[in-house]
Amino acid sequence: MAIFRLLLSKVVPKNHFFRSLFILVSGTSIAQMIPVLISPILTRIYSPQDFGVLAMFMALTNTFGAIANGRYEAAIILPEKDEEALNIAAVGFVFSICLSALLYLFIFLFHDRIVSLLQNDHMTYWLYLFPLSIVLIGLNDLLNHYNLRFKNYKSISSSNVIRSLTQAAAQLGIGFLKPGEFGLVGGQFLSYVMGNRTLAKQVLFQKELFSSVKGSAMIDLGKKYANFPKFSLWARLANTLAQNLINVIISTLYSASILGFYSLVNRILGFPTAIVGDSIGQIFMREACDEKNRTGKATKILKTTEIRLVAISLPFFSILYFFVEDLVAFVFGEGWRVTGTYAKILIPMFFIRFITVPVMAVLNLFDKQRISLMWQAGFLTLVAAVFIVSKILALSMESFLALLNWTLLVHYLILLAVVFKISQGNTKEERYEG
């Protein structure tokens, strides 16, 4: 650790933003790379059917996990008082418990119908683990935002790495002992348990705040930040459904093989967003909240963050645009060259998405969840419209992607313009206290 701190002080600028970014990116990079490195081993231990069960399990948990806390986790950094932040976290946790209970009831009542609908008999038993996983995912989001409130980036970074290591160790270890989907799904489940354990340390260090968690305070704060479940929850759900809808469209209009090529495109172009973009977004959220509390605006940190996002991404995406086809063919084999062709078509949209998504937190900071919902609903509607047009005109895959690219690119640019406008501060509406 002493060597790491020395290296950090020598290599990374003493600028707070870049030091925080380095901590988050380093942890996220390691966490992202571990599954990639062990993939060749996992594919030799588990069957395609096992991975199919995991994919189905993750599809369910990711969809409901995104809304597990009623989106109250996004409000944790807003109050000036830590006591209020902890009460908001408690509201989110109660929300996830209630959602899990409802899901358990639904599964008990309609278990056979659900399994039949999923067309996967192996989900018979895993369905009962699904609601509990929702609670763990929700708790992970709550703890992550609570650590973010205190700028505890090291714990967030460590949690990402520990989750990834736990998942890898469990999937490898269980897989060698007992072949079957148990290792894949079990490893995913255990990763959230261990990740939450790391993030919970920040809360445990503040045991004196526990006495401030009261039902009356939770009710008052739940009402104060009611726009999060009213609007942000549905916006998040719309976004999740839209992302999944693209996969369904490609599989329906074309084939499962073409969907496989497209999935690799998401992995290639989404990698910088997952590593750098998300990390910058977390830091931006914290810094923007501080600026808003001081000045009522968030324009300064927004402009600075946008300059950094463009400086980081423009060279990467520009170079990738000219070499992505040959690069894909070299790394994955000539048979995958078409993936490079698809990636080249989508690079403009991924670039705009990279510089837009990390600063969307402005909508939550200024209580504009309604606008977020409208934009996400528009996103879902546009994806559906592209599908209809492509089906009617019998567009090729390349034409479908081009239409999708420019449609969503313009939609992201509109969002960026709205974010800049909102960052100037509320003029007619009252701001949150603090």
JOHUFEN-V601923 format. One record per run of one state. SS is the DSSP state (hx for helix, st for strand, lp for the rest). FROM is the first residue (numbers start at 1). TO is the last residue. Records with the same first field share a line. If there is no record, write none. Layout:
BEGIN
SS=FROM-TO / FROM-TO
END
This chain:
BEGIN
lp=1-1 / 12-15 / 46-47 / 66-71 / 76-81 / 119-122 / 150-152 / 178-180 / 200-200 / 205-206 / 213-214 / 225-226 / 254-255 / 296-298 / 333-333 / 358-360 / 366-368 / 394-396 / 423-434
hx=2-11 / 16-45 / 48-65 / 72-75 / 82-118 / 123-149 / 153-177 / 181-199 / 201-204 / 207-212 / 215-224 / 227-253 / 256-295 / 299-332 / 334-357 / 361-365 / 369-393 / 397-422
END
